[in-house]
Amino acid sequence: MKSVFVLNLCCTARQSEIQYERIGNDVTMQCGSLDNDASVTWKVNGTDVKARRREEGPRLILMEVNMSSNGLYSCFQNPDGQRRDQINLRVGLPPKEPQVTCRSNTYPKGFYCSWHLQHPTYIPTDFEIDVQHNQRPLEVTRDEVHKNRCHVKFPELFSSFPYRVNVTAVNSLGRASNAISFEESSIVKPDPPEKVVAKPVANNARRLEVTWNSPSTWPDVETFPLKYFLRYRPLIRDQWQHVELSDSTSHTITDAYAGKEYIIQLAAKDMEIGTWSDWSVAVHATPWMEEPKPITSTTESDIIPETTPGPPSAAPRVGEPTAACSTLLWSTHLLLACVLLSIMWCVTSLQCYFHANHSLFLCVKRS
């Protein structure tokens, strides 16, 4: 059976101007302090109420309210139509257990805890935070920027006693809590390295010089040094190469592919405790490449003699022989002349031969 809520609101009481109700419930709104036999008319946001409802004297009962039921409801007494009350109806849900996480990125100064609800409540919800160490409450400072975050100072270092953090979500429809416990060393996690720069190394086609700064949030890098984890890969491949570095803020990559663009990232971690930071913002770099040398000729035939610029020659007309064509025609004529001379020489030789033989034949006959 669905529950029915009745809330009497006084028009002069500021805290009673808003009525919070749970989604899915039947909701009753009372028109001020009018008697049960009073006759009233209800409006929502200045228009007639169209939702499923029931009216009983000065009361308006909405059936199974949902998000569309939100609005400013006004009641007017009949028959003069004088407004007697206004109710701002807000429907929502009670909170469920908040999710809580804690982390120290400023070790050894302190840590912060943050929380969130996995499901919306649709109405204002506040949070109560309680932090204890060795059964003693610690001072909690709410973050000025992040509303769901608080800061706590370490009461002592290297403590073996666990910390306990309890966060309670509270709104007008209910409350829910969640508590976590942890040891100091387990929540240490630096921020990523900053100002990561990667540059090519001159005259070396396989090297990249990478430099970076320690995270600015880490307060004492001399007393609590960090180690770093560098990963890099060419854009043409998906597999990363890794290098772990101790107490150094620079490294030279010596096995880069020549001419290939690389993507580079770093993470940081306390030398002894905690976990690795998230990856830094990726930077890109390409190893040094030799500039192409100009092509030079080694033979005199390749040297183009300088000439004084003259007027451009006219474009060849159709049917007019070019220089190449004239040379070809001259060679053909010369060949034909040689052939004709050879033929004439052969004919002359044959004539002389026959003439000599004929004369010899006549001499013999006469004898």
C-alpha positions in Angstrom: 0.0 0.0 0.0 1.4 3.4 -1.0 2.0 5.9 1.8 0.2 9.2 1.8 2.0 12.2 3.3 0.2 15.2 4.7 2.1 18.4 5.4 0.4 21.6 6.7 2.1 24.7 5.4 1.8 28.2 6.8 2.0 30.9 4.3 4.1 33.0 6.7 6.6 30.3 7.5 9.5 30.5 5.0 10.8 27.0 5.7 7.3 25.5 4.8 7.2 27.0 1.3 8.9 23.9 -0.2 7.4 20.5 0.2 9.6 17.5 -0.7 8.0 14.2 -1.7 9.3 10.8 -3.0 8.8 9.8 -6.6 5.9 7.3 -6.9 4.1 8.3 -3.7 0.6 9.8 -3.4 1.1 13.4 -2.1 -1.4 15.5 -0.2 -1.2 19.3 -0.1 -3.2 21.3 2.4 -4.5 24.8 1.6 -3.4 26.7 4.7 -5.5 26.3 7.8 -8.9 26.2 6.1 -11.6 24.0 7.6 -12.4 20.6 6.2 -15.6 21.9 4.6 -13.9 24.8 2.8 -14.2 24.9 -1.0 -11.0 25.8 -2.9 -9.7 25.8 -6.5 -6.1 24.6 -7.2 -3.7 25.9 -9.9 -0.1 24.8 -10.7 2.2 27.3 -12.3 -0.8 29.5 -13.0 -2.8 26.8 -15.0 -5.3 24.1 -14.1 -4.0 20.9 -12.5 -4.2 18.2 -15.1 -2.3 15.4 -13.2 -4.2 12.5 -11.7 -5.6 13.9 -8.5 -8.4 13.9 -5.9 -9.8 16.9 -4.1 -11.1 16.7 -0.6 -12.2 20.1 0.8 -9.1 22.2 1.2 -6.8 19.3 0.3 -5.3 18.3 -3.1 -4.1 14.7 -3.4 -1.8 13.9 -6.4 -1.6 10.3 -7.4 1.9 8.6 -7.9 3.9 11.8 -8.4 6.8 12.0 -10.8 9.2 14.6 -12.1 6.5 16.3 -14.1 4.6 16.9 -10.8 7.1 19.6 -9.8 5.7 23.1 -9.7 4.3 26.0 -7.7 0.8 25.0 -6.5 -1.7 27.8 -5.4 -5.1 27.4 -3.8 -7.9 30.0 -4.0 -10.9 30.0 -1.7 -14.4 29.9 -3.3 -16.4 31.9 -4.1 -14.4 35.1 -3.8 -11.3 33.6 -5.4 -8.8 34.9 -2.8 -5.5 33.1 -2.7 -4.9 31.3 0.6 -1.7 29.4 0.1 1.2 28.5 -2.2 3.3 25.3 -2.1 6.4 24.6 -4.1 6.4 20.8 -4.7 9.7 19.1 -5.3 9.8 15.4 -5.9 12.9 13.2 -5.7 14.5 10.2 -4.0 16.3 9.5 -0.7 20.1 9.0 -1.1 21.9 5.7 -1.3 25.3 4.9 0.1 27.9 7.3 -1.3 31.1 6.1 -2.9 34.2 7.3 -0.9 37.8 7.4 -2.0 40.9 8.9 -0.2 44.3 9.9 -1.6 47.5 11.7 -0.5 49.1 13.6 -3.3 50.8 16.0 -0.8 52.6 13.4 1.3 53.6 13.9 4.1 51.3 16.9 4.7 47.9 15.2 4.5 45.3 13.6 2.3 41.9 14.4 0.8 38.7 12.4 0.5 36.1 12.7 -2.2 32.6 11.1 -2.6 29.7 10.9 -5.0 26.3 9.3 -5.3 25.9 6.7 -8.0 22.2 7.6 -8.4 20.7 11.1 -8.5 18.3 12.3 -5.8 16.8 15.2 -7.8 16.6 17.3 -4.6 19.3 19.1 -2.5 21.5 16.6 -0.7 24.2 17.4 1.8 27.0 15.3 3.2 28.4 14.8 6.7 32.0 13.7 7.1 33.7 12.1 10.1 37.4 11.2 10.1 39.1 9.3 12.9 42.6 8.1 13.6 43.3 5.8 16.6 39.8 6.5 17.8 40.3 10.2 17.8 38.3 12.6 15.6 40.4 14.7 13.2 39.7 18.2 11.9 38.1 18.2 8.4 38.3 21.1 6.0 35.8 21.3 3.1 37.3 22.1 -0.3 36.4 25.5 -1.6 36.3 24.4 -5.2 35.1 20.8 -5.2 32.0 20.6 -3.1 32.3 16.8 -2.6 35.8 16.9 -1.2 37.5 17.5 2.1 41.1 17.8 3.4 42.7 16.2 6.4 46.2 16.7 7.9 48.2 13.7 9.0 48.4 13.8 12.8 51.6 11.7 12.7 53.8 10.0 10.1 54.5 6.3 9.8 51.6 5.4 12.0 50.5 1.8 12.2 46.9 2.8 13.2 44.4 2.9 10.4 42.3 5.8 9.4 38.5 5.6 9.3 36.4 7.9 7.1 32.6 8.0 7.3 30.5 9.9 4.8 26.7 10.3 5.3 24.4 11.6 2.5 21.4 13.5 3.9 18.3 15.1 2.3 14.7 15.7 3.2 13.7 12.2 2.2 16.3 10.1 4.0 20.0 9.5 4.8 22.6 6.8 3.9 26.2 6.3 5.1 29.4 4.6 4.0 32.7 4.1 5.9 36.1 3.1 4.7 39.3 2.3 6.5 42.9 2.5 5.2 46.5 2.7 6.3 48.6 5.8 5.6 50.9 4.1 3.1 48.1 2.7 0.9 46.7 6.1 -0.2 50.0 7.8 -1.2 49.7 8.6 -4.9 51.5 11.6 -6.5 50.2 13.8 -9.3 51.7 13.2 -12.7 55.0 14.8 -13.7 54.7 18.3 -15.1 56.3 20.2 -18.0 57.3 17.2 -20.0 59.4 18.1 -23.0 60.9 15.8 -25.7 63.4 17.1 -28.2 65.6 15.5 -31.0 69.3 15.1 -30.4 71.4 16.9 -33.1 73.2 14.6 -35.5 71.7 11.5 -34.1 68.7 10.0 -35.9 67.7 7.5 -33.2 67.8 9.6 -30.0 65.2 11.8 -28.2 66.0 13.8 -25.1 63.1 13.9 -22.5 63.0 16.2 -19.5 60.3 16.9 -16.9 59.5 18.4 -13.5 58.4 16.8 -10.3 54.7 17.4 -9.6 54.3 20.9 -7.9 51.9 19.4 -5.4 54.6 17.1 -3.9 55.9 19.3 -1.1 59.3 17.8 -0.3 61.0 16.0 -3.1 64.4 16.1 -1.4 63.2 14.3 1.8 60.6 12.1 0.0 62.1 11.5 -3.5 60.1 10.2 -6.4 60.9 7.6 -9.0 59.5 7.8 -12.5 58.2 5.5 -15.2 58.6 6.5 -18.8 56.7 5.0 -21.7 57.1 5.8 -25.4 56.1 4.4 -28.8 56.0 5.4 -32.4 52.6 6.4 -33.7 52.8 3.6 -36.2 52.8 1.0 -33.4 50.5 0.2 -30.5 53.1 -1.5 -28.2 54.8 0.7 -25.6 58.4 0.6 -24.5 59.1 1.3 -20.8 61.9 2.6 -18.7 61.9 2.9 -14.8 64.1 5.8 -13.5 65.2 6.6 -10.0 65.6 10.1 -8.8 66.1 11.7 -12.2 64.1 14.2 -14.3 65.7 13.5 -17.7 66.3 10.5 -19.9 67.7 10.0 -23.4 65.8 7.5 -25.7 68.5 5.7 -27.8 66.4 3.2 -29.8 64.0 5.4 -31.6 63.1 4.7 -35.2 64.6 7.3 -37.5 62.1 9.7 -39.0 59.2 8.4 -37.0 57.0 10.5 -34.7 56.9 9.3 -31.1 54.3 9.8 -28.2 55.8 10.0 -24.7 54.3 9.9 -21.2 55.5 9.7 -17.6 54.2 8.6 -14.2 55.6 9.2 -10.7 55.7 7.3 -7.4 57.1 7.6 -3.9 60.3 5.6 -3.7 59.0 3.3 -1.0 55.2 3.5 -0.5 52.0 4.1 -2.3 51.0 3.6 -6.0 52.0 5.1 -9.3 50.4 8.4 -10.4 48.2 8.7 -13.5 50.0 9.3 -16.8 51.2 12.8 -17.7 49.8 14.7 -20.7 51.2 13.1 -23.8 53.9 14.9 -25.8 55.1 14.2 -29.3 58.6 14.4 -30.9 60.5 13.1 -34.0 64.2 12.2 -34.0 66.7 14.5 -35.8 66.7 14.1 -39.6 69.5 15.2 -41.9 68.5 17.9 -44.3 68.8 16.7 -47.9 71.9 17.9 -49.7 71.7 19.7 -53.1 72.4 17.6 -56.1 75.7 18.5 -57.9 77.0 17.5 -61.3 80.4 15.9 -61.9 80.6 15.9 -65.8 81.1 18.8 -68.1 78.2 17.6 -70.3 75.8 18.2 -67.4 76.9 21.8 -67.1 74.4 24.1 -68.7 76.3 27.1 -70.2 75.0 30.5 -69.2 73.6 32.5 -72.1 72.4 36.0 -72.5 68.6 36.1 -72.4 67.1 37.0 -75.7 63.7 37.4 -77.1 61.6 34.3 -77.0 61.6 32.3 -80.3 58.3 32.1 -82.1 56.4 28.9 -81.6 56.8 26.5 -84.5 54.0 26.6 -87.0 52.2 23.6 -88.3 54.1 22.1 -91.2 57.2 24.1 -90.6 60.3 21.9 -90.0 62.1 22.2 -86.8 65.9 22.0 -86.3 65.7 18.3 -85.6 63.6 17.7 -88.7 66.0 19.7 -90.9 68.9 17.6 -89.7 67.1 14.4 -90.5 66.2 15.6 -94.0 69.9 16.7 -94.6 71.1 13.3 -93.6 68.6 11.5 -95.9 69.7 13.6 -98.9 73.3 12.9 -98.3 72.7 9.2 -98.1 70.7 9.2 -101.4 73.5 11.2 -103.1 76.1 8.6 -101.9 73.9 5.7 -103.3 73.5 7.5 -106.7 77.2 8.0 -107.0 77.9 4.4 -106.2 75.4 3.3 -108.9 77.0 5.6 -111.4 80.5 4.3 -110.6 79.3 0.7 -111.1 77.7 1.5 -114.5 80.8 3.3 -115.7 83.0 0.3 -114.6 80.8 -2.1 -116.5 80.9 0.0 -119.6 84.7 0.1 -119.6 84.8 -3.7 -119.1 82.5 -4.5 -122.0 84.3 -2.0 -124.2 87.7 -3.6 -123.6 86.5 -7.1 -124.2 84.7 -6.1 -127.4 87.9 -4.6 -128.8 89.9 -7.7 -128.0 87.3 -9.9 -129.8 87.6 -7.8 -133.0 91.4 -8.1 -133.1 91.3 -11.9 -132.8 88.7 -12.3 -135.6 90.6 -10.2 -138.0 93.7 -12.3 -137.5 
